[in-house]
Amino acid sequence: AQKVTQAQTEISVVEKEDVTLDCVYETRDTTYYLFWYKQPPSGELVFLIRRNSFDEQNEISGRYSWNFQKSTSSFNFTITASQVVDSAVYFCALSEAASNYQLIWGAGTKLIIKP
Amino acid sequence: DAMVIQNPRYQVTQFGKPVTLSCSQTLNHNVMYWYQQKSSQAPKLLFHYYDKDFNNEADTPDNFQSRRPNTSFCFLDIRSPGLGDAAMYLCATSRESSGQGFQPQHFGDGTRLSIL
């Protein structure tokens, strides 16, 4: 079974629309970390956020916001007023003690923002 | 700015000809990772160094080796590249220490390897 599931393979929206990328994870550890990374077409992986399992507060950074809900094992990412520069593949990842804290990656969601 | 630098950005080699990819960091992180990423897939961890300790993933082919001569540098050696080794290779670093948790991994821009 996948430990990190990003069910949306590809999402396409028009610029200025809001878009939410879903991430569902599975772990038995009580201490774990969740991450989002952005990979634009140029290829580099850009760290966006890390959240530990004890901090369920939602976070907002400019147009980006993250909703962490342990009850549903989800860590969803919303982009408000999307821009063409947001076009990229977005990866959600889990880090847990059972896996020696290595990153367990979701399959990624390709986000296309049309002008 | 502190960063993770990978050279070269693009590498072309011949089938079976050894190739070395390099990674350097100015972040003074104690952990360095090598990932392989194929098109439309998530990165796949090949191995990592925790300080000087080398940790190989169980399914990493023997064809892939790594060296870390000092804290700042790490190399990926592919002894006999096959067509299936064409991919993006990503280097990452992080700081891990007891009591401070596991810091996010910071990635270089990657080296795109092509095999002729």
Interface residues (C-beta under 8 A of the other chain):
Chain A: Y33 F35 Y37 S42 G43 E44 L45 V46 F47 R50 N52 F91 S95 Y101 Q102 L103 W105 G106 A107 G108
Chain B: S40 Q41 A42 P43 L45 H48 M88 L90 A92 E96 G101 F102 Q103 P104 Q105 H106 F107 G108 D109 G110 R112
